[in-house]
Amino acid sequence: MRAGHDPLDRLDPREAWLSQVLTWLRRHPNTRLFIDMKTDKVSGLKLIAAEAPDLRRRLTLFVYSKSQYSAVRAIGLSLPIYALFHNEDADWLTFANGHAFAGVALPPELIGQLSKVRHPVIVYTTTLSKRHMSTRIA
């Protein structure tokens, strides 16, 4: 994470302790942290929310399924981003448009649906094939 151009003010969140990340966020009040947790999402978020109630509105999580939405919203963080990860759910657009999200992240194969999404959209790419991704996620 980085604020401005000061090389001494950098923090690699992949190597930092939670307390270091939270301290860095408190020193930089105009920043947000986007959290992409792949496992034990709810437990991890509860831990973060308990440690940093003052930062809850500056923490944005990626949710990957309908089932995660209610549990994540109940924790009281800012609106999540709905990330479709080569999603095979035919009803994803209705779900996305019918719920409060900070944004929706789409894979390139859904770019044709971009104008139908009622939230800000992020289009992402991956270097792994769809077949390889589903094997790793399953």
C-alpha positions as CSV (number, residue, x, y, z in Angstrom):
1,M,0.0,0.0,0.0
2,R,1.2,3.4,-0.7
3,A,0.1,7.0,-0.2
4,G,1.7,9.7,-2.3
5,H,5.2,9.1,-3.6
6,D,7.2,8.8,-0.4
7,P,9.2,5.5,-0.7
8,L,9.4,5.4,3.1
9,D,5.6,5.3,3.4
10,R,5.0,1.9,1.8
11,L,3.6,-1.2,3.3
12,D,3.3,-4.6,1.7
13,P,0.0,-6.0,3.1
14,R,0.9,-9.5,2.1
15,E,3.8,-9.4,4.5
16,A,2.5,-7.1,7.2
17,W,0.7,-8.0,10.4
18,L,-2.9,-6.8,10.8
19,S,-1.9,-4.3,13.4
20,Q,0.6,-2.7,11.0
21,V,-2.0,-2.5,8.2
22,L,-4.5,-0.9,10.5
23,T,-1.9,1.6,11.8
24,W,-1.0,2.5,8.2
25,L,-4.7,3.1,7.4
26,R,-5.2,5.3,10.4
27,R,-2.2,7.4,9.3
28,H,-3.8,7.8,5.9
29,P,-7.4,8.8,6.4
30,N,-8.2,9.2,2.7
31,T,-7.4,5.6,1.8
32,R,-9.5,2.5,1.6
33,L,-8.5,-1.1,1.8
34,F,-10.0,-3.6,-0.6
35,I,-9.9,-7.1,0.9
36,D,-9.9,-10.3,-1.2
37,M,-10.1,-13.2,1.2
38,K,-10.5,-16.6,-0.4
39,T,-11.0,-18.8,2.7
40,D,-12.8,-18.3,6.1
41,K,-14.0,-14.9,4.9
42,V,-16.6,-14.2,7.7
43,S,-14.2,-15.2,10.6
44,G,-11.4,-13.1,9.1
45,L,-13.7,-10.1,8.7
46,K,-15.1,-10.3,12.2
47,L,-11.5,-10.3,13.5
48,I,-10.6,-7.2,11.4
49,A,-13.9,-5.4,12.4
50,A,-13.3,-6.1,16.1
51,E,-9.7,-4.8,15.9
52,A,-10.7,-1.7,13.9
53,P,-14.3,-0.5,14.5
54,D,-13.1,3.0,13.5
55,L,-12.1,1.7,10.1
56,R,-15.1,-0.4,9.2
57,R,-16.4,2.1,6.5
58,R,-13.0,2.1,4.8
59,L,-12.7,-1.7,4.4
60,T,-14.3,-3.1,1.2
61,L,-14.5,-6.8,0.6
62,F,-14.9,-8.8,-2.5
63,V,-17.7,-11.4,-2.3
64,Y,-17.9,-14.2,-4.8
65,S,-21.3,-15.8,-4.2
66,K,-24.8,-14.9,-3.2
67,S,-24.4,-16.9,0.0
68,Q,-21.6,-14.7,1.3
69,Y,-23.5,-11.4,0.9
70,S,-25.8,-11.4,4.0
71,A,-23.0,-12.6,6.3
72,V,-20.6,-10.0,5.1
73,R,-23.2,-7.2,5.3
74,A,-24.0,-8.2,8.8
75,I,-20.5,-7.4,9.9
76,G,-21.0,-3.8,9.2
77,L,-18.2,-3.0,6.8
78,S,-18.6,-0.8,3.7
79,L,-20.5,-2.1,0.7
80,P,-18.8,-5.1,-0.8
81,I,-17.8,-5.6,-4.4
82,Y,-19.6,-8.6,-6.1
83,A,-16.9,-10.4,-8.1
84,L,-18.0,-12.9,-10.7
85,F,-15.2,-15.4,-11.1
86,H,-16.2,-17.1,-14.3
87,N,-19.6,-17.5,-12.7
88,E,-22.0,-19.9,-14.2
89,D,-25.0,-18.4,-12.3
90,A,-27.4,-17.3,-14.9
91,D,-29.2,-15.0,-12.3
92,W,-26.1,-13.0,-11.4
93,L,-27.3,-9.8,-13.0
94,T,-30.6,-9.8,-11.2
95,F,-28.8,-10.5,-7.9
96,A,-26.2,-7.8,-8.5
97,N,-28.7,-5.1,-9.5
98,G,-31.1,-6.1,-6.6
99,H,-28.5,-5.6,-3.8
100,A,-26.3,-2.9,-2.5
101,F,-22.8,-3.2,-3.8
102,A,-19.9,-0.7,-4.1
103,G,-19.3,-2.3,-7.5
104,V,-19.3,-5.4,-9.6
105,A,-16.2,-7.1,-11.0
106,L,-16.7,-8.9,-14.3
107,P,-14.5,-11.3,-16.2
108,P,-13.9,-10.4,-19.8
109,E,-16.4,-12.9,-21.2
110,L,-19.2,-10.9,-19.5
111,I,-18.2,-7.5,-20.9
112,G,-21.2,-7.5,-23.2
113,Q,-23.4,-7.2,-20.0
114,L,-21.6,-4.1,-18.7
115,S,-24.3,-1.6,-19.7
116,K,-26.9,-3.6,-17.8
117,V,-25.1,-3.5,-14.4
118,R,-26.4,-0.7,-12.1
119,H,-23.2,-0.4,-10.2
120,P,-19.7,0.7,-11.0
121,V,-17.9,-2.1,-12.9
122,I,-14.4,-3.5,-12.8
123,V,-13.4,-5.7,-15.7
124,Y,-10.5,-8.0,-14.7
125,T,-8.3,-10.5,-16.5
126,T,-6.5,-13.6,-15.4
127,T,-3.6,-15.4,-16.8
128,L,-5.1,-18.8,-16.0
129,S,-7.6,-20.6,-18.2
130,K,-11.2,-21.0,-17.1
131,R,-10.7,-24.8,-16.9
132,H,-7.6,-24.4,-14.7
133,M,-9.4,-21.8,-12.5
134,S,-12.4,-24.1,-11.8
135,T,-10.0,-26.9,-10.9
136,R,-8.2,-24.7,-8.4
137,I,-11.3,-23.3,-6.8
138,A,-13.3,-26.5,-6.5
